[in-house]
Amino acid sequence: MPTNGPDTIFREGLSEGKINIQKCTDCNRHIFFPRVHCPHCYASSLEWHEATGKGIVYSTTVVHRKPERGGDYNVALIDLSEGVRMMSRVEGIAPAEVSIGMPVIAFVGDVDGAPGVLFKPSEPMKELGNE
């Protein structure tokens, strides 16, 4: 089994605290999930670039769990400024407070004991009555 494939390279970056995504040098588009060929033009000339981490919540839902199983959490689709979409979750606020259109910033955090891409709100949330 190859150990230097695109997914391995992506995960190695995460272990170094970097969120890297690929960019096709033929059509100049970023891609995510890591691949060996561009899904837009099918070229194999892909380079790795560190993502800005800036994104917007495209979609979100709350997964309800009993408190003894870890409690509720959100699952969100995030559109990164590079034009790719990632599935992740937004940390640092209550799951039900994550909203479509919310600006977020990515960071590398712990996901089930391994480094993974997580997000947090990039602007302070306004307190009710303090607008």
C-alpha positions as CSV (number, residue, x, y, z in Angstrom):
1,M,0.0,0.0,0.0
2,P,1.5,3.4,-1.0
3,T,2.4,5.7,1.8
4,N,3.0,8.9,-0.2
5,G,-0.4,9.4,-1.7
6,P,-2.3,12.7,-1.6
7,D,-4.3,11.7,1.6
8,T,-1.0,10.8,3.4
9,I,0.6,14.1,2.3
10,F,-2.5,16.0,3.5
11,R,-2.5,14.3,6.9
12,E,1.3,14.8,7.3
13,G,0.6,18.5,6.9
14,L,-2.0,18.4,9.6
15,S,0.4,16.7,12.0
16,E,2.7,19.7,11.4
17,G,-0.2,22.1,12.2
18,K,-0.7,23.1,8.5
19,I,-3.9,22.9,6.4
20,N,-2.7,22.2,2.9
21,I,-4.9,21.9,-0.2
22,Q,-4.0,21.2,-3.8
23,K,-4.1,23.6,-6.7
24,C,-4.0,22.5,-10.4
25,T,-1.3,24.3,-12.3
26,D,-3.2,23.7,-15.6
27,C,-6.6,25.2,-14.8
28,N,-5.5,27.2,-11.7
29,R,-8.3,25.9,-9.4
30,H,-8.0,24.6,-5.9
31,I,-9.3,21.2,-5.1
32,F,-10.3,19.3,-2.0
33,F,-10.4,16.2,-1.2
34,P,-6.8,15.4,-2.0
35,R,-6.5,13.6,-5.4
36,V,-4.0,12.5,-8.0
37,H,-5.9,14.2,-10.9
38,C,-7.8,17.5,-11.1
39,P,-11.6,16.9,-11.1
40,H,-12.1,20.1,-13.2
41,C,-9.6,19.5,-16.1
42,Y,-8.3,16.0,-15.3
43,A,-4.6,17.2,-15.3
44,S,-2.2,15.6,-12.9
45,S,-0.1,18.7,-12.3
46,L,-1.2,19.4,-8.7
47,E,0.7,21.5,-6.2
48,W,0.2,21.8,-2.5
49,H,-0.5,25.2,-0.9
50,E,-1.3,26.2,2.6
51,A,-4.9,27.3,2.9
52,T,-5.8,30.7,4.4
53,G,-8.3,29.0,6.6
54,K,-10.9,31.7,6.0
55,G,-14.3,30.4,5.3
56,I,-18.1,30.8,5.4
57,V,-20.6,28.2,6.8
58,Y,-22.5,26.9,3.8
59,S,-24.7,24.4,5.8
60,T,-25.0,23.2,9.3
61,T,-26.9,20.7,11.4
62,V,-26.9,19.7,15.1
63,V,-26.3,16.0,16.0
64,H,-28.0,15.3,19.3
65,R,-26.3,12.9,21.7
66,K,-26.8,12.1,25.4
67,P,-24.5,14.1,27.7
68,E,-22.8,10.8,28.8
69,R,-21.9,10.2,25.1
70,G,-20.3,13.7,24.7
71,G,-23.4,15.8,24.2
72,D,-24.6,17.6,21.1
73,Y,-22.2,18.7,18.3
74,N,-22.6,20.4,14.9
75,V,-21.6,19.1,11.5
76,A,-21.0,21.9,9.0
77,L,-20.0,22.4,5.3
78,I,-17.6,25.2,5.1
79,D,-16.7,27.1,1.9
80,L,-13.1,28.1,2.0
81,S,-11.9,31.4,0.4
82,E,-9.9,29.2,-2.1
83,G,-13.2,27.9,-3.5
84,V,-13.3,24.4,-2.0
85,R,-15.8,23.0,0.5
86,M,-14.9,21.0,3.6
87,M,-17.1,19.0,6.0
88,S,-16.1,19.7,9.6
89,R,-17.5,21.3,12.7
90,V,-17.4,24.7,14.4
91,E,-15.9,24.7,17.9
92,G,-16.1,27.3,20.6
93,I,-19.8,28.0,20.5
94,A,-23.0,26.0,21.2
95,P,-23.8,23.7,18.2
96,A,-27.2,25.4,17.7
97,E,-25.5,28.9,17.4
98,V,-23.6,27.9,14.2
99,S,-25.4,29.6,11.4
100,I,-25.3,29.6,7.6
101,G,-23.2,32.6,6.4
102,M,-21.2,32.7,9.6
103,P,-17.5,33.7,8.9
104,V,-15.1,31.1,10.4
105,I,-11.4,30.4,10.5
106,A,-9.8,27.0,10.3
107,F,-7.4,25.4,12.8
108,V,-5.8,22.0,13.3
109,G,-7.3,20.3,16.4
110,D,-7.9,16.9,17.8
111,V,-10.5,14.8,16.0
112,D,-10.9,11.4,17.6
113,G,-7.3,11.3,18.7
114,A,-5.8,12.5,15.4
115,P,-5.1,16.0,13.9
116,G,-8.0,17.3,11.9
117,V,-9.4,20.5,10.4
118,L,-11.8,22.3,12.7
119,F,-13.3,25.8,12.6
120,K,-14.1,28.6,15.0
121,P,-16.1,31.8,14.5
122,S,-13.7,34.4,13.0
123,E,-15.7,37.4,14.5
124,P,-16.9,37.7,18.0
125,M,-20.6,36.7,18.3
126,K,-22.8,39.7,19.3
127,E,-24.4,39.3,22.7
128,L,-28.2,39.6,22.7
129,G,-29.1,43.2,23.5
130,N,-25.5,44.4,23.0
131,E,-25.8,45.3,19.3
